[in-house]
Amino acid sequence: MRLLDLSGQQFGRLTVIRRDGTAKNGNATWLCKCSCGNLVTVDSYRLRHGITVSCGCYRRDISKARLTKDPRTRKQIGNAMNLPLVNGSNVAALTKISSRNISGVIGVSFDKRSGKWAARLFYHGRYILNQTFTEFYDAVAARKEAEQQLAKQNDLQLKASAEG
């Protein structure tokens, strides 16, 4: 079977520069330059049949456009529960009560096996608080105290990084 020379041809946002080798399936692969400037190697079948039309930027652009036009998404913009990671922790996960939570307090749960209340605070991949209490109010107080200590610690770190 003869090889089609695709050099110089354009497929969607991709312009073929040169042949780049052979894929595992035996198809020729081509080095292409995307209109955004990225270089990408693409299987000739995917190019010729319109399966691959960019380096991935086209999909990102379409997704972004769909999200910003969707009224459900627009309604969620500015919602505090959608906050990104702050100092490596998801703020929403730290402040939202799970539907499985029966205590009504974030980080406080009842352990049926021990018959005690557990207070936990997990931050940056480690437990800051992981204790059990016989009384619910003691567990709540321990969780609140751990949250306050963490907030003070983060404030100090933010001040130090702003000054330094």
N, C-alpha and C positions, 0 to 999 in steps of 0.2 A: 504494500500500500504506500502511495506517495505522500509525502509530507506537504501540507499547505503552508506556505510562508505567510504568516500573519503580521510581519514586521511593518510598522507604520500605520496599521489599521486601527480604527477606534471602535470600541464596544462600550456603549454607555459612557461612563466617565473615565474609562481606561483606554490608554493609547499603548499599543504593543511596541516595545523597544527592541527585544531580541529573544531568541529561543534560550530557555534556561535549563533544559534537561528533559527528563522523562519521569512521569508519575509512576507509582506502583502498578497502576492498571494498564500501563503501556502507552498512555496518551502523552503527547508532547506538552511541556509546560512552557509558559512564556512570561518573561519579565515585563511588567506593565507599569506605566506611570499614571497615577490617578490625577484627576484635575485638581485635587487638593494638594498635590505634591508628593504624596506617599508612593513608595515603590512596593509592588506586590507581585508574587508569582502565582499564575493561574493556569489551571488545566485548560487545554484548547477546547475540549467539549463544552466546558462551562462558559467559556468566552463566546463561542459560536452560537450557542443556544440561548444566550441571554440570561443564564443562571447567575453569573457573577458580573456585575456592572460597575463595581467600585471596590475600593479597599475596605469598605465598611462604613464610609462616611455618608453614603446615600441612605442607608438604613437608619443611622443616627439622626440625620436631618429629617427624615420622614417621621420617626418616632417623636422627635422634639416638636414638630409641627402638629402632630395629632394630639399630643399631650396638652399643648398650650391652647388648642382650640376646643378641647373637650370641656364642657361646662362642669362636670364632676371634678375634674382636676383643678380647674380655675377656682372652684369653690374651696378647695383644700389649701390653696396657696396662702401662706400667712398663718396657718393653723399651728399653734405651738406644739402640738403632738407630732408634727412632721419635722421637727428640728433635726439637723444633721448631728453627726458625732461632735461632741465637745470634749476636748482633751481625751479622745479615744473612747468615749462612752456614749451610747445612744441615750439622749436625754429623755426621749419618749418612753423607752423601756424602763428607765428609772422612775418615771413619774406616773405611769399609767397602771391602773389596777387591772389585773388579768381577770377574765371571766371566770376562771377557776378559783379565784381568791374568795374564801368564805369569811375571812376575818374582817375584811373591809379596810385593812391597812396594808400598804405595799411593803413586802419583805417580811411579813409576819404570817405564819401558818401554824396549823395544829398538826402535830405528829401523833397519829392514832396508836402507833406501836408503843411509844413511850408515854403517851397521855400528857405530853407537855407542849408548850407553845415554843416555836422556833422563830428566832429573829435573825435575818440574814441581810447582808449588804455585799454584793459582788461588784467589784470595780477594777478595771484594768487587768482582768484575768485572775484576780485573787479575791478571797473573802476578807473584807475589812471587819465584818461582824458575822459570826456563825455560832450562836449560843442558844441554849434551850432554857425555858423558864416555866415554873409551875403556874404562874399567874399571867394572864393575858396582858394586863396593864404594864407589867414589868417588861415584857417582850416589846411592847409598843414604845415604852420609854427608852429602852436600849437602842431600838432602831432609830428613833428620832435623834438621840444623842450622837449616834454614829454618822447620821446624815449631816448634822451640824459640824462635827469635827472634819468631815470630808469637805464641806463647803468652805470652812476656814482655811484648810490646807490648800485648796484650789485657789482661794483669794490670794494667799501668800505667794503661791507660785506665779499667778498672773501678775502681781505687783512686781515680783523680782524679775520676771521676763520683760516687763514694760520698762523698768529702770535700767536693765542691763543691756 
